Amino acid sequence: MHATFAIVEGNLALSSDVLYDEPRVPTYATQIYELPVRRAESPRSAHIAATPVSSTGSLSHAVVAGVIVALLSLALVVAAWFMLSSEQRAFDSALASSSRQTITVKAGDSIWSIAEAYDIEGLSTRQTSDVIRTWNDLETSTLQPGDTLIVPLS
């Protein structure tokens, strides 16, 4: 009895002829498939010929994807601008119109802890601390016990 088995992997193919009357030692034959090669001007260099899959389909998908990315980027910039401008308006309003009082700094006080204790409605602690720094012309956050500060009226 005679049988042929083939194994193909990429461009390599192995085949085996097995005769059941003889001892079971398969023999293999190798087949090599040549890839398409386009010769360049110079005999030293060779290039594999590539065939484009689809030039119009992938181009239109790329254009659509580019437009979507551009629109999302524009929306993100506009949202960030509105958010920052509304924060600035709230800060400017608090800076100009908030009622004020004077306090004396105690040991352990910081600009942050004072901003938390004397918060301004609608502003974050960071923004309140910026208002306190502006009202008191502070260039650093270092406070000394006994200093007087102008803070929002609580």
N, C-alpha and C positions, 0 to 999 in steps of 0.2 A: 504494500500500500504506500502511496506517495502523497505528501501534503506540503503546501507552501504557506508560510506565515510571513507577514510583512509588518514592520514597525516603521511609522513615519513620524518624524518630529522636526518641524521647520523645514529646512532644505536638506535634511539627512534622512535617508530611507535604508532600513535594513530588512533583508528578506532571508528566510531560512527554508531550505528543502529538507524535509524529514522523511526518511524511508523507514517504515516500521519493521522491515525484514532485517535491517542492519542494526547494529548497536545505536543507541539514541545519543548521538553526538551531532548536534545541528551544525551546519556550515552556513556562514553568512556571506552575502554579497552586498557590497556598498554601492549605492547610486548617488551621484552628486549632480544637483541641479544648478545650472549656471544662472546667476542673477543678471538682469539686464544692465548693461554698462554702456554709457555713452562716452566715447573717446573725445578728449579735449584736443586743442591745438597741439599741445605738447604731449609727446608720447609717454612722459613720466607720470602725468596725473590722469586719473580716471574718476568719473562722477557717476553715482547711481542715478538713473533716470527716475524722477518722482512724478507721479501722476496726481494732479489735484483731485480731491474728493468732490468738492462742489464749490465753485467760486462764487456764484450768485447767492446761494442759500446762506453760506457762512458770512458773507458781506452784509446782507440785510439783517441778520441776527446781531452782528457786531454794531451796526448803526443803531438798531433799536436799543441794545444794551447801553451804548454810549449815551443816547438821549435820556434813558431812564436814570443813569448815574448822574448826568448833568442836572436833571430836574431834582433829584434827591439832594444833591449837594447845594443847590440854590435854596431849597426849602430849609435845609439845616442852617444855612447862613442867615436867612431871614428870621427864623425862630430865635437864633442866638442874638441877633440885633435887637429884636423886640424885648427879649428877656433882659438884656443888659441895659437898654434904655429905660425900661420900667424900674429896674433897681436904682438907676441913677436918679430918676425923677423922685422916687421915694426918699432917697438919701438927701437930695437937695431940699425937698420939702421939710424933712425933719431938721435939717441943719438950720433952716431959716425960721421955722415957725414953732418949734418945740419949746415948751416952758422949761425954765432952768432954775437950778438951785445950787448952792455952794455946799460942799462937804469937806471934811478933813480926813485925809488918808490915815488909816490905822496900819499897824504892823501886819504884814501878810497880805495886804490888799494888792491887787494888780488891776491893770486896765480891764482885763477880761472879767474878773470877778465883779468889778464895779459895773461894767456894762450889763452883766447878768442881773445884778441887783436893781439897777435903774434902767430897765429896758424901755425902748421906744416901740410902741405898737406898730406892727407892720415891717419892722426892721429885724434883721438877724443880730446876734450878739456881735459878730464881726463888724457889721455896719454901725451898730451903736457905739462900739469902741472907737471906730473911725470918727464918728461925730464928736465924741469926748476928746479925742486927740486934736481935732480941728478947733473946737471951742477953746481949748487950753494951750494951743500952739505947742504941743508936745512933739518933739522929733524922735524921742525914744519911748519905750514902754516902761522905763525904770521909774518907780515911784518911791518916795521916802516918807516914812511916818511923819505926820505933821504938815505935809503939803496940803494946800487947798486946791480943789478941783471944781470946775463948773460941770454939772451933770444934769441929765434930764430930770424934770420934776416927776416924782413917783406918785 
